[in-house]
């Protein structure tokens, strides 16, 4: 098991502990908190994924190779990289 696997495992355990601590909240507060957590995690992970795909492409990786690693089609990879590049030009 590599150090990256351990880091992911540690993060997973932290999220599980956080979610386990929500048991005593009202259903509304619990659901709202979990929804906010999911949105925040999705935003952070999605940004890191696109940055990683862009870096791999810059290092000469093909779209299919990137897609195989991240579990997306090469067309989805192409779209995500292009979309991110377009968004950064707008800034």
C-alpha positions in Angstrom: 0.0 0.0 0.0 1.5 3.3 -1.1 1.5 6.6 0.9 -1.2 8.0 -1.4 -3.4 5.0 -0.5 -2.8 5.7 3.2 -3.7 9.4 2.8 -6.9 8.6 1.0 -7.7 6.0 3.7 -7.1 8.7 6.4 -9.3 11.2 4.6 -12.1 8.6 4.2 -11.8 7.8 8.0 -12.0 11.5 8.9 -15.1 11.9 6.7 -16.7 8.8 8.3 -16.0 10.1 11.8 -17.5 13.5 10.9 -20.6 11.8 9.4 -20.9 9.6 12.5 -21.0 12.6 14.7 -24.1 13.8 12.9 -26.3 11.1 14.4 -27.7 13.3 17.2 -28.7 16.1 14.9 -32.3 16.7 13.7 -33.0 15.0 10.4 -33.2 18.4 8.6 -29.8 19.6 10.0 -28.2 16.3 9.4 -29.3 16.1 5.8 -28.4 19.7 5.1 -25.0 19.2 6.6 -24.3 16.1 4.6 -25.5 17.8 1.4 -23.1 20.8 2.2 -20.3 18.4 2.9 -20.9 16.5 -0.4 -21.0 19.8 -2.4 -17.8 21.0 -0.8 -15.9 17.7 -1.4 -17.2 17.5 -5.0 -15.9 21.1 -5.6 -12.4 20.4 -4.2 -12.0 17.0 -5.7 -13.3 18.1 -9.1 -10.8 21.0 -9.2 -8.0 18.7 -8.3 -9.1 16.2 -10.9 -9.1 18.8 -13.7 -5.8 20.2 -12.6 -4.3 16.7 -12.6 -5.8 15.9 -16.0 -4.4 19.2 -17.4 -1.0 18.4 -15.9 -1.0 14.9 -17.4 -1.9 16.3 -20.8 0.9 18.9 -20.5 3.3 16.0 -19.7 2.3 14.4 -23.0 -0.3 11.9 -21.9 -3.0 11.0 -24.4 -6.6 11.6 -23.6 -7.4 7.8 -23.6 -4.6 7.2 -21.0 -5.9 10.0 -18.8 -9.4 8.7 -19.2 -8.4 5.1 -18.2 -6.8 6.4 -15.0 -9.7 8.6 -13.9 -12.5 6.4 -15.2 -13.8 8.8 -17.9 -14.1 8.6 -21.6 -11.4 10.4 -23.6 -14.1 12.8 -24.9 -15.1 13.7 -21.4 -11.5 14.3 -20.5 -11.1 16.5 -23.6 -14.2 18.4 -22.7 -13.2 18.9 -19.0 -9.7 20.1 -19.9 -11.0 22.5 -22.6 -13.7 23.8 -20.3 -11.2 24.5 -17.6 -8.9 26.2 -20.0 -11.8 28.4 -21.2 -12.8 29.3 -17.7 -9.3 30.3 -16.7 -9.0 32.6 -19.8 -12.2 34.4 -18.7 -10.5 35.4 -15.4 
